[in-house]
Amino acid sequence: MTPTAVLAALILMLTCSTQISLAEPGPILPMRERARIVDSWLAQRLDRVVPALMREHDIEMWIIIGREYDEDPVLETMLPATWLSARRRTILVFHDPGPDAEVERLAVARYSVGDHFRSAWDPETQPDQWARLAEIVTERDPASVGVNTSTTFAHADGLSHTQKVALLDALPDHYRARMVSAEPLAIGWLERRIPEEMEVYASICRIAHEIMGEALSERVIQPGVTTTHDVEWWLRERVRELKLTAWFHPSISLQRPEREGDFLDYFTAGDDVIRRGDLVHLDFGITYLRLNTDTQQMAYVLRPGETEPPAGLQDAFRVGNRLQDILTAHFGAGRTGNQVLLDALNQAADEGIDAMIYTHPIGYHGHGAGPAIGMWDKQGGVPGSGDYPLHDRTAYSIELNAEVPVREWNDQPVRIMLEEDAYFSDGTVRYIDGRQTELLIVR
């Protein structure tokens, strides 16, 4: 089956996925089919995204260097699906000869890197890998040479100290002077999503939602018996059963009458038995087809005789949804993360919402490359990454909380902590697989 046929079959399954029960999340492809999808996307991204970024930022050559088990974060995403790490020292070179020619892709390695980077080094002819790289640079005489160094983004700072020293030693002086940070290329490559990815991202988010729905139900939680750690480890096991991976350990936290805590308490709490009347919060994320999810949802454990959560909790949840609306309304291409953050917080305050916003990009990495829109401990703006602008065709985890007093709990404040994955394109934000609009119920 061709990659295109596999992708079409996957999209067809996506349209039918609402018929699949929570106990059987889907669609989840066999490993071989996943590899075909990943490699198909990679080919399209290399052909379309890289040339556009190099020309947009006027960088003629881009050199990416990584070693086995010390991979550059960008290099990892450019390896074929069957390469689980770099091999020895892997050097990738992009060269843009001009707008009327294709961007050249080379591997200064003993062998080609998949079908997309042809080997440009014969150790029998030139035993020194660094010398061969210098030859390639000299032959093409680029006006600028981008390397992955950044003081702001770890994603764009993948060139290790020893490899940078070796690179500088190998290059003639005039090429050292032309070396620039490839930060805009690295971040742009990681954050920009292509349409083919977005057609399937909803399915990936839906799988995560279905697993969460099962975890926050009576299928997993027996009030008075099940503990928060029981649910966390059930999630880890469930993800493995489905032949998926979790990119962080899930966390379950509880709120109940006469028990309050600081924000960090919700993510550092110890093992606790889940009781009737508890408000349960889950933070969970998976990796599938090299894309990540990051989602927080909440559930209420019914007390005897209850058929729905207390009205005060339901009202509080609506405040959380309102805060999401306020935040996403301030998204705009070219606006920095800090501008979006401060405008959203100001509007929330005007509407009487006690808000905290800590939204981040998502995609190849769970905490992805791109603008930080607040951090839980930086509500006045995030220096560096918060000054980075939003770009079109990028994805975000809309992560925030609203603190609301609940009348049935003697006006005790409750944090409605939400996180949903969303896509920003053409000036609008849409949730990739919808968002939670009411509390889940453990019956």
C-alpha positions, 0 to 999 in steps of 0.5 A, spaced: 500 500 500 502 506 498 503 512 503 497 516 500 493 510 500 495 508 507 493 516 509 486 515 505 485 509 509 486 512 516 482 518 514 476 514 512 477 510 519 477 517 522 470 519 520 468 512 523 471 513 529 465 516 533 462 508 533 468 506 537 467 505 544 471 508 550 474 501 551 477 501 544 480 507 542 482 508 534 484 508 529 491 506 531 495 503 526 500 497 526 507 500 526 509 498 519 503 503 517 505 508 522 512 508 519 509 509 512 505 515 514 511 518 518 516 518 512 510 520 507 509 527 511 517 527 512 518 527 505 513 533 504 515 537 509 522 537 507 520 539 500 515 544 502 517 547 509 525 547 509 525 551 502 520 556 504 523 557 511 530 558 508 528 563 503 524 567 508 530 568 513 535 569 507 539 563 510 543 559 504 546 553 507 543 550 514 548 545 517 545 540 522 550 536 526 548 530 532 551 524 534 548 517 536 544 518 543 546 526 543 541 528 537 539 535 535 532 536 537 531 538 529 535 532 527 531 527 530 525 529 527 528 529 520 530 522 521 526 516 517 522 512 521 526 506 521 532 510 524 531 511 532 537 515 533 543 518 529 548 513 527 555 515 529 556 523 527 550 524 523 551 531 519 545 534 514 546 539 510 541 544 506 543 548 500 539 553 497 542 555 490 537 560 488 529 560 488 529 557 481 532 551 483 531 545 488 534 546 495 540 540 495 540 535 501 546 532 503 548 527 508 556 528 510 555 520 513 558 514 511 551 512 508 545 516 505 540 518 511 533 515 508 531 517 501 532 524 503 539 526 504 544 522 499 551 521 502 556 526 500 562 523 504 566 517 502 571 515 507 576 511 503 577 518 499 577 523 504 578 519 511 576 526 515 569 527 516 570 534 518 574 536 512 569 533 507 564 538 510 569 544 509 569 541 502 562 541 501 561 548 504 567 551 500 564 548 493 558 551 494 560 558 497 554 560 501 553 567 503 550 565 510 551 558 514 546 557 519 547 552 525 543 550 531 545 555 536 540 559 541 540 562 547 532 562 548 530 556 545 532 549 547 529 546 541 534 550 536 540 549 541 542 542 538 549 544 536 553 541 542 559 545 544 564 539 542 561 539 535 561 547 534 568 547 536 570 542 531 566 545 526 569 552 527 576 548 526 574 545 520 572 551 516 576 557 513 576 563 517 571 567 512 566 561 512 566 562 520 564 569 519 558 567 515 556 563 520 549 565 523 544 562 528 539 558 525 534 559 530 528 561 526 529 555 521 529 550 527 523 553 530 519 554 524 521 547 522 518 544 528 512 549 529 509 549 522 504 543 521 502 541 514 495 540 512 496 532 511 498 532 518 492 536 521 488 531 517 490 526 522 491 530 528 484 530 530 484 522 530 490 523 535 487 527 540 481 523 539 485 517 542 487 521 548 480 524 549 478 516 549 483 514 554 482 520 558 474 518 558 475 511 560 480 513 566 475 518 569 469 513 569 467 508 574 471 503 569 477 505 573 475 509 579 471 505 585 470 511 590 473 509 596 478 504 594 482 507 587 487 512 589 490 517 584 496 513 583 492 507 581 489 511 576 496 514 573 499 507 573 493 505 569 494 510 564 501 508 563 499 501 562 493 502 558 498 507 553 502 501 552 497 496 551 495 500 545 502 500 543 503 508 544 507 512 548 506 517 553 511 523 553 510 525 561 507 521 567 500 523 567 498 526 574 491 526 578 489 531 583 483 532 587 479 538 590 474 537 595 470 541 601 475 543 606 481 542 603 485 547 599 492 548 596 497 552 592 497 551 584 503 546 585 500 542 590 495 539 584 501 537 581 505 534 587 500 531 591 501 524 594 497 518 593 490 519 595 484 515 595 478 518 591 472 519 594 465 521 593 464 528 592 471 529 589 473 534 583 478 530 579 483 533 575 487 529 570 493 531 566 495 526 560 499 526 553 501 521 548 505 521 542 503 517 536 505 518 529 511 523 531 505 528 534 504 529 541 497 531 545 497 535 552 490 535 555 487 536 562 480 534 563 476 534 570 471 529 572 466 529 578 465 523 583 457 523 584 455 522 591 449 517 593 443 520 591 446 525 586 445 525 578 449 531 576 455 535 579 453 541 584 450 547 580 456 551 583 461 546 580 458 546 573 458 554 573 465 554 575 466 550 569 463 554 565 468 560 567 473 556 565 471 555 558 470 562 558 477 564 559 479 559 554 474 563 549 478 570 552 485 567 550 484 564 543 480 571 541 487 574 542 491 570 538 493 573 531 499 572 527 505 577 528 503 578 535 508 575 541 506 570 546 507 576 551 502 580 548 496 575 547 498 573 555 497 580 557 491 582 553 487 576 555 489 577 563 486 584 562 480 582 559 479 576 564 480 581 570 475 586 567 470 580 567 471 578 574 475 572 572 481 570 577 485 567 571 492 564 570 494 562 563 500 558 561 499 556 554 505 553 550 506 550 542 505 543 541 507 538 535 513 534 535 514 536 542 509 536 548 512 542 550 513 545 543 517 550 539 514 557 539 511 562 543 510 561 550 504 564 552 505 565 560 508 560 565 504 558 571 510 562 575 510 568 570 504 571 569 507 578 567 510 575 561 516 570 559 522 573 557 525 571 550 520 565 548 514 570 550 517 575 545 517 570 539 511 571 535 505 567 533 505 564 526 500 561 521 499 554 521 501 552 528 498 548 534 498 550 541 496 547 548 491 552 551 492 551 558 490 555 563 486 555 570 480 559 573 479 560 580 472 560 582 468 560 589 463 554 589 457 556 593 456 548 595 463 548 598 461 554 603 464 559 597 471 555 597 475 557 591 476 551 586 481 551 580 478 549 574 484 547 570 483 545 563 488 544 557 486 542 550 490 542 543 488 547 538 490 549 531 491 556 529 491 558 522 488 564 517 487 568 524 482 563 527 483 558 533 480 551 532 480 545 537 483 540 534 478 534 537 473 539 540 474 541 548 471 539 554 464 543 555 462 540 562 464 535 567 465 528 566 462 524 571 464 518 575 457 514 577 
